[in-house]
Structure formats: structure tokens, C-alpha cells
Amino acid sequence: MLRMGLPFLLALLLTGKNVMSESVNIVSSVSRLDLNSGRVLGEKADYFLDIPTMWSGYLSGDRELITNSQRPLEKLNFYYMPSVGPSKPALFLSVNIYSIYHYNLEPGHKKLVETNRYVFTVYFPPENTLTNKTDIAIYNSMKADATDEYLTELIRLSPGDEKLYDDTIWVNGIQLDIKAITDGSVTYLPLRAVCERLGYSVGWLPEEEAVTMRRGDVYEILLKDDINANLGFSLVFNKNITYISSLYFISVLKLNVEIDERKNVTLNES
């Protein structure tokens, strides 16, 4: 017979809560993922995940199904398999898939992407248990490649569902791995990242404190502290990144620029 202490019983009487029902998630099953097939299909959510060739060569995976909760619907775990030595498989990353109606960000996870129906989150372990230098180098290289943008592109959705983005910059249909910054009503875009995506060679003249941009016969120079020389646009420096107003790309570089209600910026050449 289960014996309960007096404090526990008082908590039940005073709060009216079913304390016994407030438990951690119970994993009902763990199934192996076939990464060599090149695709992982969702079971309780309608999606599939493209598997890069690099992953199928070095990783194994499993799917956890939770029996007593709808948070998350599924949990995918990917492990790096050591090539030599006594090291155990090292967790590479975990992806949780939630219904938008039962979304609860777990500690250590960050939101990867939201869709009309689901929220995908990702977790990277702070360290791994690998001991072999070659394995550590490969693991770290794969982890560096696994940016939010890269992982988001691996997620495929069913017809009628679509990915929703916030604070994302798109240049000619390509998503950038950097955000815009906003000051009042002005949106500033990262100069080098956007222009290099447009095909410009971007440089820095330290003595003149000037940014240079060249593409074909077009040559532009922007000075750090001379707004008049920059056709009325000032450079903004934040964490060693140079930004300039989105209006510069419209009036000087002649791009089509749109900013939506979720602060996504889309730039396209005419």
C-alpha cells in the first residue's frame, strides 16, 4: 500500500491538484530510424525529414513516442557513432515536434521553425563523450554545418502546411544566416552578407574607414563617418558587422525590398 506523508496529503487538500498525475513524460516506445533511406517520415505529425549523406554515414537515430502527453508529438535523436576506440555513441542533436496547440519549449531547446500546424525545436548537447581526435573533428565539423537555416531546409511539409519565419532576410530567394536590426522605424541590413549574395566583392579600407563594393563595372565606396558621401545613408556598426538602411538597397542598388508584419525582409533584383 502506498504510504503518503502528512505534507503531501495537506498539499492535496489545500490545492485541489492531482499531484500524482503531474509526472514527467513517459516514453512508450523507442524505434530505430533508417537514415540510409534518405528520409525520415513522421508518425504522429505530417512531415518528413531529408537525411544528408553525411548524416547517414556517421549517425544513427531513434524516435521516441510519448505515451502520457501531447508535448511533444515526437522526439528524434541523432547520435554520432565512433569509428574507433571505446567511446560510446555521442548525442549529436535532438529534434522535438509539437502541435502548435501543445507547444512547450523544453530547457536547452530552441525553436527551429514554426509552421501552420507544428513547431520544431532543436537541442544540441553542450559537449560530447568522444575521445578519438578524428571523430571529434568530424563531429565538430558536422555540428558547425548544422545551422538553423540548414536544419530548417531538411524539414519537408505536407501540402497546405507552410513554414513561418520571423526576422529573416531573403536575397533572390536565398535565406541568409543573419538578422536585420531595427532602430525606430528604420530597418538596417547587414551590408556584406546581402551584397556578397548579390555577387559583389566587399572590402574594407582601414585607413579611410570605408567599405568598398565591386561588381563588374559598378564600384561603390561608403565612408564610416561621412553621411553626405554615402548619399545620405549612415553606416551602423554592431558586433563587428556593418549595417545600412534598407532604403539604400532600394534607391542606390535598385532592388525590390519588402518587409512583412513578421519583420522578414525580401530583396530581389529587378
C-alpha positions as CSV (number, residue, x, y, z in Angstrom):
1,M,0.0,0.0,0.0
2,L,1.3,3.5,-0.9
3,R,2.0,5.5,2.2
4,M,1.7,9.3,2.0
5,G,3.2,11.8,4.4
6,L,1.1,14.5,6.1
7,P,2.6,17.3,4.0
8,F,1.7,15.5,0.8
9,L,-1.9,15.0,1.9
10,L,-2.2,18.6,3.0
11,A,-1.0,19.7,-0.4
12,L,-3.7,17.6,-2.0
13,L,-6.4,19.1,0.3
14,L,-5.3,22.7,0.0
15,T,-4.6,23.0,-3.7
16,G,-7.1,20.5,-5.1
17,K,-4.5,19.3,-7.5
18,N,-3.9,15.7,-8.5
19,V,-0.3,15.6,-7.6
20,M,0.2,12.0,-8.7
21,S,-0.8,12.9,-12.3
22,E,1.8,15.7,-12.6
23,S,4.6,13.5,-13.7
24,V,7.4,13.5,-16.3
25,N,6.8,12.3,-19.8
26,I,6.7,8.6,-20.1
27,V,8.4,7.2,-23.2
28,S,6.1,4.5,-24.6
29,S,8.5,3.3,-27.3
30,V,11.8,4.0,-29.0
31,S,12.2,2.9,-32.6
32,R,15.3,2.9,-34.8
33,L,15.4,5.3,-37.7
34,D,16.6,4.1,-41.1
35,L,18.9,7.0,-42.1
36,N,20.2,5.2,-45.2
37,S,16.8,5.6,-46.8
38,G,17.5,9.3,-47.1
39,R,14.2,10.3,-45.5
40,V,12.5,10.0,-42.1
41,L,8.7,10.1,-42.1
42,G,6.7,11.5,-39.3
43,E,4.4,9.1,-37.4
44,K,2.2,11.4,-35.2
45,A,2.9,14.5,-37.3
46,D,2.6,15.0,-41.0
47,Y,6.2,15.9,-42.2
48,F,9.3,14.2,-43.4
49,L,13.0,14.9,-42.8
50,D,15.6,14.8,-45.5
51,I,18.7,12.9,-44.3
52,P,22.0,14.3,-45.7
53,T,24.5,11.8,-46.9
54,M,27.0,12.9,-44.2
55,W,24.4,12.0,-41.6
56,S,23.7,8.5,-42.9
57,G,27.5,7.9,-43.0
58,Y,28.2,8.9,-39.4
59,L,25.0,9.0,-37.4
60,S,22.4,6.6,-36.1
61,G,18.9,7.8,-34.9
62,D,15.8,6.8,-33.0
63,R,12.3,8.1,-32.5
64,E,10.8,8.5,-29.0
65,L,7.0,8.4,-28.7
66,I,5.5,9.8,-25.5
67,T,2.5,8.0,-24.1
68,N,1.1,10.3,-21.4
69,S,1.4,13.7,-23.1
70,Q,0.9,15.6,-26.4
71,R,4.1,17.6,-25.7
72,P,6.0,16.7,-27.9
73,L,4.2,14.6,-30.5
74,E,7.6,13.1,-31.5
75,K,11.2,13.3,-30.5
76,L,14.0,12.4,-32.9
77,N,17.5,11.8,-31.5
78,F,20.6,11.5,-33.7
79,Y,23.9,10.0,-32.4
80,Y,27.4,10.2,-33.7
81,M,28.8,6.6,-34.0
82,P,32.5,6.5,-33.0
83,S,34.8,4.9,-35.7
84,V,37.4,3.5,-33.3
85,G,38.1,3.2,-29.6
86,P,35.8,2.5,-26.6
87,S,33.8,5.7,-26.9
88,K,30.0,5.4,-26.6
89,P,27.7,7.0,-29.3
90,A,27.6,10.7,-28.6
91,L,24.3,12.6,-28.9
92,F,24.6,14.9,-32.0
93,L,21.2,16.7,-31.7
94,S,17.6,16.1,-30.8
95,V,14.5,17.5,-32.7
96,N,11.1,17.8,-31.0
97,I,7.9,18.2,-33.0
98,Y,4.9,19.8,-31.3
99,S,1.4,20.6,-32.3
100,I,1.0,24.4,-32.3
101,Y,-1.7,23.9,-29.7
102,H,0.5,21.9,-27.3
103,Y,3.9,23.7,-27.6
104,N,6.1,23.9,-24.6
105,L,9.8,24.8,-25.1
106,E,11.9,22.4,-23.0
107,P,15.1,23.6,-21.2
108,G,18.1,23.6,-23.6
109,H,15.9,23.6,-26.7
110,K,15.4,26.5,-29.1
111,K,12.7,27.0,-31.6
112,L,13.9,25.9,-35.0
113,V,10.9,26.7,-37.2
114,E,7.1,27.2,-36.9
115,T,4.6,26.1,-39.4
116,N,0.8,26.5,-39.7
117,R,0.5,23.2,-37.8
118,Y,3.6,22.4,-35.9
119,V,6.6,23.8,-34.0
120,F,10.0,22.2,-34.4
121,T,12.7,22.7,-31.8
122,V,16.3,21.6,-31.7
123,Y,18.7,20.7,-28.9
124,F,22.5,20.5,-29.1
125,P,24.4,18.9,-26.2
126,P,26.9,21.3,-24.6
127,E,29.7,18.7,-25.0
128,N,30.3,15.1,-26.3
129,T,31.9,12.0,-24.9
130,L,34.1,11.2,-27.9
131,T,37.8,10.6,-27.3
132,N,39.2,9.9,-30.8
133,K,40.6,13.0,-32.4
134,T,39.3,12.1,-35.9
135,D,35.8,11.5,-34.5
136,I,35.9,14.8,-32.6
137,A,37.0,16.7,-35.7
138,I,34.2,15.2,-37.8
139,Y,31.6,15.7,-35.1
140,N,32.6,19.4,-34.7
141,S,32.6,19.9,-38.5
142,M,29.1,18.5,-38.8
143,K,27.8,20.5,-35.8
144,A,29.2,23.7,-37.4
145,D,27.3,22.9,-40.6
146,A,24.0,22.3,-38.7
147,T,22.8,25.9,-38.6
148,D,19.2,26.7,-38.1
149,E,18.8,27.5,-41.8
150,Y,20.4,24.2,-42.8
151,L,18.2,22.2,-40.5
152,T,15.1,24.1,-41.5
153,E,15.7,23.2,-45.1
154,L,15.8,19.5,-44.2
155,I,12.1,19.7,-43.0
156,R,9.5,18.9,-45.7
157,L,5.8,19.6,-45.1
158,S,2.6,18.2,-46.4
159,P,0.5,20.3,-48.9
160,G,-1.4,23.0,-47.2
161,D,1.2,23.5,-44.4
162,E,4.0,26.0,-44.7
163,K,6.9,27.3,-42.7
164,L,6.5,30.7,-41.0
165,Y,9.6,32.9,-40.4
166,D,10.5,35.8,-38.2
167,D,13.3,38.4,-38.7
168,T,14.6,36.5,-41.7
169,I,16.4,38.0,-44.7
170,W,16.0,36.6,-48.2
171,V,18.1,37.7,-51.1
172,N,16.9,36.4,-54.6
173,G,15.1,33.6,-52.8
174,I,18.1,32.5,-50.6
175,Q,17.8,32.7,-46.9
176,L,20.7,34.4,-45.0
177,D,22.1,33.2,-41.8
178,I,22.0,36.7,-40.2
179,K,19.3,39.0,-38.9
180,A,18.4,42.6,-39.6
181,I,18.4,45.2,-36.8
182,T,15.8,47.9,-36.2
183,D,16.1,51.4,-34.9
184,G,12.8,53.1,-34.6
185,S,11.1,52.8,-38.0
186,V,14.4,52.1,-39.9
187,T,15.4,48.6,-40.8
188,Y,19.2,48.1,-41.2
189,L,20.5,45.2,-43.2
190,P,24.0,43.6,-43.0
191,L,25.9,45.1,-45.9
192,R,28.5,42.4,-46.6
193,A,26.1,39.4,-46.3
194,V,23.5,41.0,-48.6
195,C,25.9,42.3,-51.2
196,E,28.0,39.2,-51.4
197,R,24.8,37.2,-52.0
198,L,24.2,39.7,-54.8
199,G,27.6,39.0,-56.3
200,Y,29.5,42.0,-55.1
201,S,33.1,41.8,-53.8
202,V,33.1,43.6,-50.5
203,G,36.2,45.0,-48.9
204,W,37.3,47.3,-46.1
205,L,39.9,50.1,-46.3
206,P,41.2,50.5,-42.7
207,E,42.9,53.9,-43.2
208,E,39.9,55.5,-44.8
209,E,37.5,53.5,-42.7
210,A,35.5,52.8,-45.8
211,V,33.5,49.8,-47.2
212,T,34.1,49.1,-50.9
213,M,31.8,47.1,-53.2
214,R,32.6,46.0,-56.7
215,R,30.5,44.0,-59.2
216,G,31.5,44.2,-62.9
217,D,31.8,47.9,-63.8
218,V,29.9,49.0,-60.6
219,Y,32.1,50.3,-57.8
220,E,30.7,51.8,-54.6
221,I,32.5,53.2,-51.6
222,L,30.8,54.0,-48.2
223,L,32.6,56.0,-45.5
224,K,32.2,55.3,-41.8
225,D,31.6,58.9,-40.7
226,D,30.5,60.7,-43.8
227,I,26.8,60.5,-44.4
228,N,27.0,63.0,-47.3
229,A,29.5,60.9,-49.2
230,N,27.1,58.0,-48.7
231,L,24.2,59.7,-50.5
232,G,22.6,60.4,-47.1
233,F,22.9,56.9,-45.7
234,S,24.9,56.3,-42.5
235,L,26.7,53.1,-41.6
236,V,25.8,51.3,-38.4
237,F,28.3,49.0,-36.7
238,N,27.1,46.3,-34.4
239,K,29.2,43.4,-33.1
240,N,31.8,44.0,-35.9
241,I,29.1,43.8,-38.6
242,T,28.3,46.8,-40.8
243,Y,24.7,47.6,-41.5
244,I,23.0,50.2,-43.7
245,S,19.3,51.2,-44.1
246,S,17.1,49.0,-46.3
247,L,16.4,52.2,-48.3
248,Y,19.9,52.2,-49.6
249,F,19.2,48.9,-51.4
250,I,16.1,50.4,-52.9
251,S,17.4,53.8,-54.0
252,V,21.1,53.1,-54.8
253,L,21.3,49.4,-55.7
254,K,17.8,49.5,-57.3
255,L,16.5,46.3,-55.6
256,N,12.9,45.4,-54.8
257,V,12.7,45.3,-51.0
258,E,9.7,44.1,-49.0
259,I,9.3,43.9,-45.2
260,D,6.3,42.0,-43.8
261,E,4.5,42.1,-40.5
262,R,6.8,39.4,-39.1
263,K,9.8,41.6,-39.9
264,N,11.0,39.3,-42.7
265,V,13.0,41.2,-45.4
266,T,12.9,40.1,-49.0
267,L,15.3,41.6,-51.6
268,N,15.1,40.8,-55.3
269,E,16.8,42.2,-58.3
270,S,14.6,43.7,-60.9
